[in-house]
Amino acid sequence: MAFDVLPGDPGSPVILHVPHASRALVESGLYPDVSGELDHLTDAYTDEIALLAADLTAIRPWIFVNRLSRLVVDPERFTDDEMVQVGMGPVYTHGHAGGRLRDDDPERDKVLLRDHFRPYAEAMTALVDKRLTATGRAYVIDVHSYPTERLRYELHGDGPRPPVCLGTDRFHTPAGLVAAGRAAFPESALDSPFAGCYVPLKHYHRDPAVRALMIEIRRDQYMSEPGGPPHAGLTAIGRALAVLVDRLPATG
């Protein structure tokens, strides 16, 4: 499969969602050399951060991790996403600096959405449904990273770039969840430079029992940019994420 669901404790309502950690590619019409794009757009080592956090928690969360690069299909973008205007909807035609990544081909894109985007969305929806059935709640914690310097594709990148950005949604991110995020990551700010958080469309703005928060870690906090190795900061980030996960059942 192009994604993995790593089981957590049956009583855990928490899902750590890791959509952009992979550099793995399959045939998808990309031009031959996209190594620079992978360096700039991959949320490198966020899967390792999620796994470290899970190992440190009192009640192990579930982990949903994408095993394909976002350059194949981005599971968090939609066909009506504002990023379509810069060629970075579900199937990217352009990269971080505006350069071409693949030719326009609507028929190819339909196949990519059928084979990769929809199965991913269906599996994530099923996992949220199972957590709701088992615990009455589901917390979707998106684990991302972002570059220290603004990249050209960022539509709203002119604001602060804190060590950790907490992305929120007015419906799915209650005050208690924001407070837990800020307590775990004291050097954080809300919705800058990236706002919002991932919720399956079945539940989006329909089910308040699905709570969501996006964790965007500034890459200099744990790795060398762009695309370099991690450093000791990765462990500190993993520990902080574990603190957040352990706080979630108390957020109400």
N, C-alpha and C positions, 0 to 999 in steps of 0.2 A: 504493500500500500504506500501511497505518497504521504501518509501521516501515521503517527502512532498515538494510541491512547495508553498511557502508563497508569495502571491502577493505583488508587490511593486507598485510604481507610474507608470501609463501607459507610461509616458515619460522618465522613467529611463532606461539607457542602462546597468545598473550594476547588476550582479548576484553574491551574496555571496554564495560560494559553500562550504558546510560543510559535508565532507564525512566520518569523523572518530570520531564523538563525542559520538556515541551510545555504550552502553554496552549490548544491547538487542540481544538475541540469538534465533535461531530457529534450529530445527533438521537439522544438516548438517554434521554429522559424527565426530564432535569434541569429544575428550575424556571428561569424566565427569567434571573434575576440571580444568578450565582454568581461574580461578579468578586472578591468578598472571599475566597471559598474558593480561587480560583486564586492569589491573592496569598499566602495562607498555606500552601498545600499543594504548589504547584509548586516543584520543585527547580531554581529559575531558574538559567540559564547553565551548568548542569552539562554540557550538550552542548558548549558553547564550551570548557569546561575540558578535556573529553576530546579535542576536536580539537586544542587547543593542545598538550596532552601528546603526542599522536600525532605532531605535526609536529616535536617535539624529541627523539624517541627514536632510538636507533641502528638498531633494527629495528622498523618500524612495526607497531603492534598493529591488530587488527580492532576495529571499533566497531559495536555493535548499539544503535540509538537508536529509542526510541518517538516517533512523530510525533503521537500523540494524548495529550490530558491524561489523567491518572490518574482524573479525574472521570468519564470515559466508562467505562473498565474499568481496574482496577489489575492489571497483569500479574504482580505479585509477591504477590498475595494469593490464597488458595485458599478453597474453600467451607467447609473445616473450620478456617480460620484463627481465632485467638483474637480478631482484630479484628472478626469478625462481631458480637460482643457489643456493640460500640459503633456498629454500622451501617456498618462500613468493611471489608467483605469484598471480593470481586472487583468487585462493583457497589455503590458507596457509596449508601446511603440517607440518611446523615447526614454532617455536615461536622466541621471541626476543633473547633468549640465545642458540638457536639451538635445543631445546628439541622438541620432537614430539607432535603435536596437534591433528592429525588424521592420519589414515592409508591411503596409496595410493589407489585410486579408481577412475580411469578415467571415468567410467560410472556415478558415483555419481557427479563428477565434471561437466560433461556435463549438468546434470540436474540443478545444482546450477547456472551455467552460463546462462542457458535458463530461469530459473525462477527469477533470481535476477540481474545478471550482465547486460544482454541485455536490459531488461525493464528500468533499471536505465539509461543506456547509451542513449537509445532512448528518454527518457523523458528529459534528460539534453540537448540533441541535439535539441529537439523541443523547449525548452525554449530559447536557444541561437538563433534559427531561428526566434522566435517571437520578440525577442529584436532587431534583425537586421531589421526585417520588420517594426517595430514600430519606430525605432530611427536611423537606418542606421549604428549602431555600437553595439557591445556587449563587455562588460568587464567581464571576469570571474576572480573573486578574490577568490582564494582558501584559506580557513581559517583552519590552522593546528596548532599543537603544537609539541614540541619535548623535550626530557629529557635533563636535565643539564649535566648528565654524559653519555658518549657514550655507546650505547648498542651493543652487539656482532653482531647483524644482519646488522649493518650499514656498507655498502661497502665503503663509502667515508667519514667516520666520523672522520678523523684525522686532519681536518682543524679547524678554529675558530668556536666557539659556541656563537655567539653574542646574546644579548637579543631578537633580532628579525632577522631572516634570510629571505631575499627576494629572492624567486626562480624565475628565468627568463627563457625565451626562445628567441633565436635569431630572430625568425620570428614574434612572437606574443607579444613581450614586447618592445615597442618603448622607446626611451630615455625619453620622457615626462612622461611615466608611471613609469619608474624607479625613476625619480626625485620626482614624487608625493609620491611614497612609502618611499623614504628617508626623505622627508619633514615631513611626518606623523609619521615616526618612526626613529628619529635621531640616535638612538643607534642600527643601523642595518648594515648588511653586505650582499653582494650578493652571492648567490649560495653556501653557506657553513653554516652548513654541508649538506644541501640538495639543489639540483638544479632542475630546470625545473618547469613547471606548467601545469595544466590540461586544455586541449582543446579537444572538441569532435572530433573523427576521421574524420568526414565529413568535418570539417573545418581545421584540423591540417595541417599547412604549405601550405594551399591553399587560405585562406581568411584573408587578413590583417585587415579587419574590425573587426575581432575577436581578442581582445587584452586580455592578461592574465598575472597575477602575483600571485605567491604563497606567503602567509604570514605564516611563521613558527615562533610561539611564544615560546621562551624558558620557560618551565613550571614553573620554580621558580619565574618568573615574576608575576604569578597570582594564584598559587596553591601550596599545599604541595605535594611533590612527595614521592612515586608513588601512584596515585589513591586517594589522600587525598582531603580535602575540598579546595575551593577557598579562597583567601584573598582579601584585598582591591585593589590589583593590577589589578584585573579583570576589574574594572570600568575604570581605566586609559587606559587599552588596548582597551576596547570598544570605548572610546572617541577618541583614536588615529585612530582606524579603521574608525570611522565616518568622521574624518577629511580627510582621504584618499578618501572615497567615494565621499565626496563633492568636492574634487579637480579633479575628473576624467573627467568630461565633458570639462574641460579646457586643458586637455593634448593633444587634437587634434586627 
